[in-house]
């Protein structure tokens, strides 16, 4: 990982992390399949991504049918906290 002024860490273009027991796959680009993806089941992993500038249907906050979320600046107009992501993702299938 590369640290930027001790505030941000670049983890690469694909990283798997676990936060509060939730597996999250972080990617710059949205992907169609990722580790531990089991659409519709409890405990599914999430794909949190950017790049699409709020133009990717599956990553929109209003799309409750897929476990992807576009956290680009154009989507939220601010950095997004884990609490915000968790709240949005818990509403999805």
LINZI-V267547 format. One record per backbone hydrogen bond with DSSP energy under -1.0 kcal/mol. NH is the residue of the N-H (numbers start at 1). CO is the residue of the C=O. E is the energy in kcal/mol with one decimal. If there is no record, write none. Layout:
NH	CO	E
NH	CO	E
This chain:
2	10	-1.8
4	8	-3.0
7	4	-2.1
8	4	-1.6
10	2	-3.4
15	26	-2.2
17	24	-2.8
19	22	-2.4
22	19	-2.4
24	17	-3.1
25	46	-3.7
26	15	-3.2
27	48	-2.2
28	13	-1.2
37	34	-1.5
41	38	-2.1
44	41	-1.3
45	36	-1.9
46	23	-1.6
47	67	-2.4
48	25	-2.2
49	69	-2.6
50	28	-1.5
52	50	-1.9
55	52	-1.4
59	56	-1.2
60	57	-1.0
63	60	-1.8
68	66	-1.1
69	47	-2.2
70	59	-2.8
71	49	-3.4
75	72	-1.1
76	72	-1.5
77	73	-3.0
85	81	-2.3
86	82	-3.3
87	83	-2.3
88	84	-2.1
89	85	-3.0
90	86	-2.2
92	89	-1.4
93	64	-2.1
